[in-house]
Amino acid sequence: MNAGKRRKRIVIEALIISYDLDGTLVDSIPDITLSMNKTLDEAGLPHMTAGQMKVFVGNGIPTMVERALKAALAQAQAEKDFKTLYTTILERYKIHYEAHCTVETRLYTGVREILDHFSDKTQVLITNKAENITRKILKYFGLEDYFSVVVGGDTLTEKKPHPDVIRHVWDKIGREGLLCHVGDSPVDVKTAKDTGNIAVAATWGYSSRRELMDAGPDFLVDHLNELKEIIA
């Protein structure tokens, strides 16, 4: 399917709907940026912007911290031992983010409406954010009861886009079935496509429209409400 062209919607009878979290259901960049900058302050390194952090997220906390630290060191032209500093920065970031993960994070428009609309289906959450932080955010917004399964970036040995993530979901719900995964990154598209499932790319998140189209999703949507036109 060419997700970039205008055409009549194709209705998919998906048994399972899975959602990414950051950039799909919630905008968490303000708190991620806040926590990273508190961590960099402690190391005497320059701050990252929200725009930079949008580029760094998507592959889990360790990778995000690595990208941010490298950028901060380059910006400061600092000659510090990366490996030693990385371990400290990673642990300090986790502490700061756990304490600040619901300060400015907000739900995107239409989240509750779409979760209510599909309440007769099995809905799951698949994110590369740490599971404990994920559950804390879900609880804060009162969303935890919508999801039959929550998979974080540290729930399994592997994380998105590894096929084991989808297999884990199938195992937890006790059956295999066509899954429609909604997410804002090429990682999300690959997660669905590599297991023969349906990929819906969300344009309101942290990846550009071009990046999403190049990943080859089945559908490209500009608002959560458009899922009603896609999923029966």
N, C-alpha and C positions, 0 to 999 in steps of 0.2 A: 504494500500500500504506500502511496505517496502522501505523507502526512501534511505536506506543505500546500497542497492544492485544495481549492474549494470544491466540495462535492457533497452529495447526500451522505448522511451518516449511515454507517453500517452498525446494526445492533448486535452486540455480542452477548450471548447467554452465559456469562461467567458465573461460576459457582462460588468463587472466592474473589474478594477485592482486597488488595494489599496497598498500603500507602507508605510512602517515605514520610519522614517527620520534618526535618529542617528544610525550609524552602518549598514545602508542599502543604503541610498543615499549619506550621508555625513559622514566623519570622524570628529566628533566634540570633541573628547576626549582632544586634546591639549588645546582648549579654555575652556572647562569645568574644566580641571585641573588647568589652569592658574587662573581662576576666584575663584575656591575653595581655592587655596593657598593664593591669595590676602586676602580673607576673614579670613582664619586661621591666617595669619600674624597679622591682627588687634586684634585677640584674644590671641596672644602670644602662639599659638599652632603649632605643627610641620606640615610640608607639607605632602600632599598625592602624591603618584606617579601616573603616567598615568595608570599603571597596576592596581592599587587599584581602580581608578575611573571607569575603564572599568567594574569592578565587581559591583560597586555601582549603575550604571545607569540602566534605563529600566522601573522603576516603578513611574516615575515622580520626580520632583525636591524635594518636601518635604521628600520623602523616601531616595533619594540620599544624601541629606544634613544630614539627621539623621544618615545614615550609615557612612558617612565621619567624622562627629563630634565624634561619638562613637569611631571610629578607632583612631582619633587624640588624644582624651582624654586618651585612653588606652595606646597609644604610649608614651604620655607625663607623664603617671601615675599621671595625674592632678586630684585633688579633687575639682571639680567645679560643681555647680548646673546645671545639664544637661538641665532641662526644661527652665530655664531662659536664658541660653546661646543659646539654640537651636533657640528660637524665633529671637534673634539678628542675629545669623549666617545665618538663612534662609533669612531674609530680606536683609542683606548685600550681600549675594551671588547673589540674584536676581539682585541687582543693578550692581554688578561687571560683571555678565554674560551678561546682556543686553548691557553693554558698550564694551564687549570683545568677543561677540559671532561669529564674522567673522574675527578675527585676523589671526588664523591659521587653521580654519576649511576648509576642502577641499572636493570637490566632488570625489566620487569613479569613477574609470574608467568605461566608458560606460553609464553613467547616461543619458546624453542628447540623446545619440543614442537610448536607449531603450524607452525613453519617446516619442521621435519622431516616433519610429517604431509603437507604440501603440496609436498614436494620434487620430485614428479613433474610439477608445474605450473611455468609461468614466473612467478617471483616478482620483483617490482621494488620499489624504495623511492622514494617521492616526498615530499620535504620542502621547506620553505622555509628551512631552516637552510643555511648556506654549505656547499658541497660538500666542501671540504677538512676542515672540522670533522666533517661527517657521516661521511666515510670514516675519520677518526681514531677516532671512537666505535665504528663498526662493527668496525674492526680490533681495538680494545681488548677488545671482547666476543667476538671470533671469529665475527662474523656476515657478513663481507663476501662469502663464497663462496655464500651463499644467494641473492644477488640478481643477476639478469642485467643489470639497469640500475639505476643510482643517479642520481636527478635532485635536485640541490640548488637552493636559492633563487637562486643565481647561475650555474647551469649554462647557462641560456638567457637571452635578453633578458627573457622573461616568466617569471612563477612562478605557482604555484597561486593562484587557481583558473582561470587562463587555459587555454583548450582546447589551446594549443600544447604544454603539458606532456604531456598524454596522447598527442597526435600524435607527439611526440618519442619516447615509449616505443614506440609502434607502429613508428616508423621504425627504431629501434635493434634491435628484435627481428625485424624483417623481415616483419611481418604485422599486420593488424588483427584484433581478436577481442574478444569480450565481456570487459570488465575489471571486477573487483570491487575497489573501493577502500575500505580500512579506515582510518578516522581519527577523531580526537577533537574535531573542530571543524566549525562550519558551512562553513568554507572547504573542508574535505575533502569534505563532502557536495556542495557546488556543483561542485567539480572533477570528480566522477563524473557528476553529473546533467546538466551542461552538454554533455557529450559522449555522452550516451545510454547511460551505463554504470551499474553497480550501486553504490549508496552504502551502506556499513555504518558506522554511527556507534558509536564506542566510549565508553561512559559512565565509564570509570575515569580519563579524562584531565583536561584543563584547562577544559572547557566544562561548563556545567550540563546536566542532563537536559532541561530545558525549552528551552534554546537549541538543543540537538540536534534535539529533536522539531519545533521550529518551522522548522528548516531542511529538513524533509521527506525524511529518509533512507528507503531501502527497508527497512532493518533497523536495529534498535537492540540492541546486545549489551552484556552486563555482564561478560563474560569472553572471552578469546581462544578458549577451547575451544568456544564456541558457534558459531564459524565452521565447525566440522565438521558442524553441523546445517544449514548454509545452502549451503555450496559442495560440489558433487559432485566 
